[in-house]
Amino acid sequence: MSPIDFDRSEAVFADSVDATVGIEEEFQILDPTTLALTPRFEELRDTADPALADHITGELIKSEIEIVSGRGEDLADAIARQREARRRLFAHAAAHDVALGATGTHPWSDYREQEFIDTEHYRRVADSLQYVAKRNNTFSLHVHVGVRGIDRAVRVCDRLRPVLPTLLALSASSPYLDARDAGLHSARTQSFTKSFPRCGVPDAFGSWIAFRDYLDLLRRTGSIVEYTQVWWSVRPHLTFGTVEVRICDAQITAGESEALTTLVTACVLAAARDVDEGVPFDDPAPRLVEENVWRAIRHGMDGELIDFERGAEVIPAREAVERLQRWSGCDVAFGDLNGAQRQRRLIAVGTPMEEVFAHTVAETRATYASEAVSCGS
């Protein structure tokens, strides 16, 4: 079994530049009439013009497509790159009579009917995880932020652990699973994070040496054969020299995606600043962070989160977001209701699932397909 090239990873992070940004957005590929998932990834990939093809990647199933910004020199550059990729993708999809959706789960399409894409990596995932891989029909937003120095990047990840539940609550967009109202705000997190191995909020490692030893143990025991089989909700990405935040649901509107990307980027850089300045950090116990993850899954922005600064007290999720914004220096505006809340308001008045989803698809098309963006209402 070939080792993970740790020396190369250290060199990648030594050459990394703080505050570069990469954006990855996953979309559902939909039949335009029924809005059910349809397996047409290869068609869209193979017929894309070169300018778009460079920004398209496949995920686990053929009814999913991901677009990536590539490395932006800063946040503004990454967003500009992603806007152009989105515009091209939505025009390309429309030309091929395909719709695109952007909620954390598809409300009703049966996971048992989805087909895996045919790549070495995903053949390995499907073979090693079996039902767990088959069950995972989820869609998310990932943000990469450049952080110089691999030991520093590990410690940044440690400091982001208690922040992740707040980002999850803010990003929640998936109340449905298996053609039912799941009674949750992020059914995606429950379906994916609670099923995949080496997933969710990681332990605090404290140093690159400790994290490297963990990865090497996984490799030597045959638990993984490549680094990307570690699916933590935040991780140092050994290929890109970034801290990758992976906790967020896909965002229904382009404005929500950009606002959330802005906040995630600010949080990573604030954590790096605190590491550099030696700001004291009281690392919450994993069981407490996990409690807040559950609160975010269940109630999202309608709920409360445990306030780690005041022990046994709780604060509204909105207040937790505002606290993150103050700490990170991020003043971006978020709408009054996030994606899950808007859907839940429709559910509460008896709107059928199909109509609720159709509304989200219309929001997605109206914002991602053009440069005009909205944070929702």
C-alpha positions in Angstrom: 0.0 0.0 0.0 1.5 3.3 -1.0 2.1 5.9 1.7 0.5 9.3 1.8 3.2 11.7 0.7 3.5 13.7 3.9 6.7 15.5 2.8 4.9 16.8 -0.3 1.9 17.9 1.9 4.2 19.9 4.1 5.8 21.5 1.1 2.4 22.4 -0.3 1.4 24.2 2.9 4.8 25.9 3.2 4.1 27.5 -0.2 0.4 28.2 0.5 -0.8 31.8 0.6 -3.2 33.0 3.3 -6.7 34.1 2.2 -6.8 32.5 -1.3 -10.3 31.0 -1.7 -11.9 28.2 -3.6 -15.6 27.5 -3.8 -17.3 24.2 -4.5 -21.1 24.0 -5.1 -23.0 20.8 -5.7 -26.2 20.8 -7.7 -29.0 18.3 -8.3 -29.5 17.4 -12.0 -33.3 17.4 -12.5 -35.9 16.4 -15.0 -37.4 19.9 -16.0 -40.9 18.5 -15.9 -41.0 16.3 -12.8 -38.1 17.8 -11.0 -36.9 14.3 -10.1 -33.2 13.5 -10.1 -32.0 12.4 -13.6 -28.6 10.7 -14.3 -27.2 13.0 -16.9 -23.8 14.1 -15.5 -21.7 12.5 -18.2 -23.8 14.2 -20.9 -23.4 17.6 -19.3 -19.7 17.1 -18.7 -18.9 15.7 -22.1 -20.7 18.4 -24.1 -19.5 21.4 -22.0 -17.3 23.9 -23.8 -13.7 24.2 -22.6 -14.3 27.3 -20.4 -17.0 25.4 -18.5 -15.4 22.0 -18.5 -12.5 23.2 -16.5 -15.0 24.1 -13.7 -17.1 20.9 -13.7 -16.4 17.9 -11.5 -18.4 14.7 -10.7 -19.6 13.6 -7.3 -20.8 10.2 -6.2 -23.9 9.9 -8.4 -24.8 10.6 -12.0 -27.6 13.0 -11.0 -25.2 15.4 -9.3 -22.8 18.0 -10.7 -20.3 20.2 -9.0 -18.8 23.4 -10.1 -15.6 24.8 -8.7 -14.1 28.2 -8.8 -10.5 27.1 -8.8 -8.1 29.0 -6.7 -9.1 32.6 -6.4 -6.4 35.0 -5.3 -8.9 36.4 -2.7 -12.6 36.1 -1.9 -13.7 38.6 -4.6 -11.7 36.8 -7.2 -13.2 33.4 -6.2 -16.7 34.7 -6.3 -16.2 36.3 -9.7 -14.9 33.0 -11.1 -17.8 31.1 -9.6 -20.4 33.5 -10.9 -19.1 33.0 -14.4 -19.0 29.2 -14.0 -22.5 29.2 -12.7 -23.8 31.3 -15.6 -22.2 28.9 -18.0 -23.5 25.8 -16.2 -27.1 27.0 -16.0 -27.1 28.0 -19.7 -25.6 24.7 -20.6 -28.1 22.8 -18.6 -31.0 24.7 -20.1 -29.7 24.0 -23.6 -29.8 20.3 -22.7 -33.3 20.4 -21.2 -32.1 19.9 -17.7 -33.0 21.8 -14.5 -30.7 22.3 -11.5 -31.6 22.2 -7.8 -29.7 23.4 -4.7 -31.1 22.0 -1.5 -29.1 19.7 0.8 -31.3 16.7 -0.1 -33.7 15.9 -2.9 -37.1 15.7 -1.3 -38.3 12.5 -2.9 -36.0 10.8 -5.5 -35.2 7.3 -4.3 -31.6 6.8 -3.4 -31.9 3.1 -4.5 -32.4 4.2 -8.1 -29.3 6.5 -8.4 -26.3 5.3 -10.3 -22.7 5.9 -9.3 -20.3 7.7 -11.7 -17.5 5.6 -13.1 -14.2 6.8 -11.7 -11.5 5.0 -9.8 -12.1 7.1 -6.7 -15.9 6.6 -6.6 -15.7 2.9 -7.5 -13.5 2.6 -4.4 -15.9 4.6 -2.3 -18.9 2.5 -3.5 -17.0 -0.8 -2.9 -15.7 0.1 0.5 -18.9 1.7 1.9 -21.6 -0.3 0.2 -25.0 0.8 1.6 -23.6 3.8 3.2 -22.4 5.1 -0.2 -25.6 4.2 -1.9 -27.6 6.0 0.8 -25.7 9.3 0.3 -27.7 11.4 -2.1 -26.7 14.8 -0.5 -25.6 18.2 -1.8 -23.4 20.7 -0.1 -21.2 23.8 -0.2 -17.5 23.5 0.5 -15.1 26.4 1.0 -11.3 26.2 0.8 -9.2 29.0 2.4 -5.5 29.2 1.9 -3.5 28.9 5.2 0.3 28.9 5.2 2.0 26.3 7.3 0.6 22.8 7.9 0.9 22.8 11.7 -0.9 26.2 11.7 -3.6 24.8 9.5 -4.3 21.9 11.9 -4.6 24.3 14.8 -6.9 26.5 12.7 -9.1 23.4 12.2 -9.1 22.8 15.9 -10.3 26.3 16.7 -13.1 26.0 14.1 -14.6 23.0 15.8 -17.1 24.9 18.1 -17.9 27.3 15.2 -19.1 24.5 12.8 -22.6 24.0 14.4 -23.4 27.7 13.9 -22.4 27.5 10.3 -24.5 24.4 9.9 -27.6 26.1 11.4 -27.2 29.1 9.1 -26.7 26.9 6.0 -29.6 24.4 6.7 -31.7 23.9 3.6 -32.9 20.3 3.7 -36.1 19.5 5.6 -37.1 16.5 3.5 -35.7 13.0 3.1 -37.2 9.9 1.4 -40.4 11.7 0.3 -41.2 12.8 3.9 -40.9 15.9 6.0 -38.0 14.7 8.2 -38.9 17.2 10.9 -35.4 18.5 10.6 -33.7 21.6 9.2 -30.6 19.7 7.8 -31.6 16.2 6.9 -28.5 16.2 4.7 -26.3 16.2 7.8 -28.2 13.5 9.5 -28.1 11.3 6.4 -24.5 11.9 5.4 -22.5 12.9 8.5 -24.1 10.3 10.8 -23.5 7.5 8.3 -20.1 8.0 6.7 -16.9 7.0 8.6 -14.4 9.6 9.6 -17.1 12.3 9.2 -18.6 15.0 11.3 -16.7 17.3 13.6 -13.2 15.9 14.2 -11.3 15.6 17.4 -8.8 18.4 18.2 -5.4 17.2 17.1 -3.3 20.0 18.4 -0.5 19.6 15.9 0.5 18.4 12.4 2.5 15.5 14.0 -0.6 14.2 15.8 -2.8 14.5 12.6 -0.1 12.9 10.5 0.2 10.0 12.9 -3.6 9.5 12.8 -3.6 9.4 9.0 -0.7 7.1 8.9 -2.4 4.7 11.3 -5.5 4.7 9.0 -3.3 3.9 6.0 -1.2 1.2 7.8 -4.4 -0.5 9.0 -6.0 -0.5 5.6 -8.7 1.9 6.8 -8.0 4.3 3.9 -5.9 4.3 0.7 -6.1 8.0 0.0 -6.4 11.1 2.1 -9.8 12.2 0.7 -11.4 9.2 2.4 -11.2 11.4 5.6 -14.5 13.2 5.3 -14.3 15.5 8.4 -16.5 18.6 8.4 -13.3 20.6 8.5 -9.9 19.4 7.4 -6.6 20.6 6.1 -6.6 19.7 2.4 -3.2 18.1 1.7 -3.3 18.7 -2.0 -4.4 22.3 -2.1 -2.8 23.8 1.1 -6.1 25.0 2.4 -8.4 24.6 5.3 -11.6 23.1 3.8 -14.9 23.7 5.6 -17.4 21.0 4.6 -20.3 21.4 7.1 -22.7 23.4 5.0 -25.9 22.4 3.1 -26.1 23.5 -0.5 -27.6 27.0 -0.8 -30.9 27.7 -2.6 -29.8 31.1 -3.8 -26.6 32.5 -5.1 -26.7 35.3 -2.6 -27.0 32.9 0.3 -24.0 30.9 -1.1 -21.9 34.0 -1.5 -22.8 35.4 2.0 -22.1 32.0 3.6 -18.8 31.7 1.7 -17.8 35.1 2.9 -18.5 34.2 6.6 -16.7 30.9 6.3 -13.7 32.6 4.8 -13.7 35.2 7.6 -13.9 32.6 10.3 -10.9 30.6 8.9 -8.8 33.8 8.7 -10.0 34.9 12.2 -8.9 31.5 13.6 -5.5 31.8 11.9 -5.1 35.3 13.4 -5.9 33.9 16.9 -3.4 31.1 16.4 -0.7 33.6 15.4 -1.5 35.9 18.3 -1.7 33.2 20.9 -5.3 34.0 21.9 -6.4 31.7 24.6 -8.7 28.9 23.5 -11.0 26.8 25.7 -11.6 23.7 23.5 -15.1 22.4 24.2 -15.5 18.7 24.8 -16.5 16.8 21.7 -19.8 15.7 23.3 -20.8 19.4 23.7 -19.9 20.3 20.1 -21.9 17.3 19.0 -24.9 18.5 21.0 -24.8 21.8 19.1 -24.5 19.9 15.8 -27.7 18.0 16.7 -29.4 21.3 17.7 -28.5 22.7 14.3 -29.7 19.6 12.5 -33.0 19.6 14.3 -34.0 23.3 14.6 -31.5 25.2 12.5 -32.0 29.0 12.7 -35.3 28.5 14.6 -33.5 27.0 17.5 -30.9 27.7 20.2 -27.3 26.6 20.7 -25.3 26.0 23.8 -23.2 29.0 24.7 -19.7 27.7 25.3 -18.7 31.0 26.8 -21.3 30.8 29.6 -21.5 27.1 30.3 -25.0 25.8 30.8 -26.8 28.7 29.0 -28.2 28.7 25.5 -28.5 31.5 23.0 -30.7 31.9 19.8 -29.0 30.6 16.7 -29.3 34.1 15.2 -27.3 35.5 18.1 -24.7 32.9 17.6 -24.3 33.9 14.0 -24.0 37.6 15.0 -21.3 36.6 17.5 -19.4 34.8 14.7 -19.7 37.9 12.6 -18.2 40.1 15.3 -15.4 37.7 16.0 -14.5 37.3 12.4 -15.1 40.9 11.3 -17.6 39.8 8.7 -20.4 42.3 8.2 -22.2 40.5 5.3 -26.0 40.7 5.5 -28.1 37.5 5.7 -31.8 37.3 5.0 -34.4 37.0 7.7 -35.1 33.4 6.8 -32.6 30.8 5.5 -33.5 28.0 3.1 -34.8 25.6 5.6 -36.9 28.2 7.3 -38.5 29.3 4.1 -39.4 25.8 3.2 -40.7 25.1 6.8 -43.0 28.1 6.6 -44.5 26.7 3.5 -44.8 23.2 5.0 -46.5 24.7 8.1 -49.4 26.1 6.0 -49.9 22.8 4.2 -48.0 23.4 0.9 -47.4 20.1 -0.8 -43.8 18.9 -1.0 -43.7 19.1 -4.8 -44.7 22.8 -4.7 -42.2 23.6 -1.9 -39.4 22.1 -3.9 -40.6 23.7 -7.2 -40.3 27.0 -5.3 -36.7 26.4 -4.3 -35.8 25.3 -7.9 -37.3 28.6 -9.2 -35.2 30.6 -6.6 -32.1 28.7 -7.7 -32.7 29.3 -11.4 -33.5 33.0 -10.8 -30.3 33.7 -8.9 -27.5 31.3 -9.9 -28.3 31.7 -13.7 -27.4 35.4 -13.7 -25.1 37.8 -12.0 -28.1 39.2 -10.0 -28.0 37.6 -6.6 -30.3 37.6 -3.5 -29.9 36.4 0.0 -33.5 35.2 0.2 -36.2 36.7 2.3 
